[in-house]
Amino acid sequence: MVAKKNDNSSGIIGILDLQGGVHEHLDHLHRLGIAGRKVKQAADFDNLAGLIIPGGESSCIFRLLNIFEIKNPLLAACRQGMKIWGTCAGAILLAKKVVGENACLGLIDIEVERNSFGSQLDSFKSEARIPEVDADSIPLTFIRAPKILNAGSTVKVLLKIGDYIAAAENDNILVTIFHPELTASTAFHRYFAAKCKVSCRINTESRADEGWNYCSWTRHARIA
């Protein structure tokens, strides 16, 4: 089944519901007053302005895309104007080159290296200023993160840390090697919504909120 032509005026952003922080992304969208939709079959791509591919295990997610027969509908929706944001494993899926492996979707001209920081126990938190995204410093959570080693001429680098790229985009694709959904900040979700031409209807703060609860699966990683 092929998804229908996308109507970006729908204001709906989907979250690929195969693995990872689906509920956390939905929560961030809802805090901004944006309609979110779980995506697990071809029909779910209809009239999406954008799609978020959460973190998880990239090769597993790619197998599930084929098992559920939604790889081709995803690519078709992208060709019709749907924007895509990949976080962590999602960034690996979208990359044109993956060190030592075959690329999956190949929608952005970057080269990535999986698990570049080490094991789950080497997860960590940091923060950075990314002027294109938000005026305030943005908290960053890295869990078994990849590194973006190189980016082509069609790619804009949003954040570089030392010798690696942590966030980048082209006209249709946004990638982050960290997990914005695992912090209280809505900055990146606002930024992606703007990329999708979706308006935020609730004026929430983008900065960290002490009352926000981290999702349960971060408890299995040491967050320094």
Secondary structure, DSSP 8 states (H G I E B T S, - for coil): -------GGG-EEEEETTSSSHHHHHHHHHHTT-EEEEE-SGGGGTT-SEEEE--S-HHHHHHHHHHTT-HHHHHHHHHTT-EEEEETHHHHHHEEEETTB--SS--EEEEEETTTT-SGGG-EEEEEE-TTT-SSEEEEEESS--EEEEE-TT-EEEEEETTEEEEEE-SSEEEESS-GGGSS--HHHHHHHHHTT----S----S--TT----GGGGGS---
